[in-house]
């Protein structure tokens, strides 16, 4: 997660396996990001996570 937070870009694209996306989503939630709350992600699935609660 540190490499993501250190980036100065506003948006970051990560393409990965469904299981890694699940693990990443859980870590993003722990870090205060909000997005899709799913039990299963497809490989390469588009998910948007934003800092703070979803509107």
C-alpha positions in Angstrom: 0.0 0.0 0.0 2.9 2.4 0.6 3.8 2.5 -3.1 0.2 3.5 -3.9 0.1 6.3 -1.3 3.5 7.7 -2.4 2.3 8.2 -5.9 1.4 11.8 -6.7 -1.1 10.8 -9.5 -4.8 11.3 -8.7 -5.8 8.0 -10.3 -4.0 4.6 -10.4 -4.9 1.6 -12.5 -4.1 -1.9 -11.2 -4.9 -4.9 -13.4 -4.7 -8.3 -11.6 -6.2 -11.6 -10.6 -9.6 -11.7 -9.0 -8.1 -13.0 -5.7 -5.5 -10.2 -5.5 -8.3 -7.6 -6.2 -10.2 -9.1 -3.3 -7.1 -8.8 -1.0 -6.4 -5.3 -2.3 -10.0 -4.2 -1.8 -9.9 -5.3 1.9 -6.6 -3.4 2.4 -8.0 -0.3 0.7 -11.0 -0.4 3.0 -8.7 -0.6 6.1 -6.9 2.5 4.7 -10.2 4.5 4.5 -11.1 4.0 0.9 -14.7 3.1 -0.2 -15.7 1.0 -3.2 -17.3 -2.3 -4.2 -18.0 -4.6 -1.3 -17.9 -8.0 -2.9 -16.9 -11.5 -1.9 -15.6 -12.4 -5.4 -13.9 -10.4 -8.1 -13.4 -11.5 -11.7 -9.9 -11.3 -13.2 -9.3 -7.8 -14.5 -12.6 -6.5 -13.2 -13.1 -2.7 -13.0 -13.5 -1.5 -9.4 -13.3 2.1 -8.3 -12.2 3.0 -4.8 -12.1 6.5 -3.5 -10.8 8.0 -0.3 -13.7 8.5 2.2 -17.3 7.2 2.2 -19.2 6.6 -1.0 -21.8 9.2 -1.8 
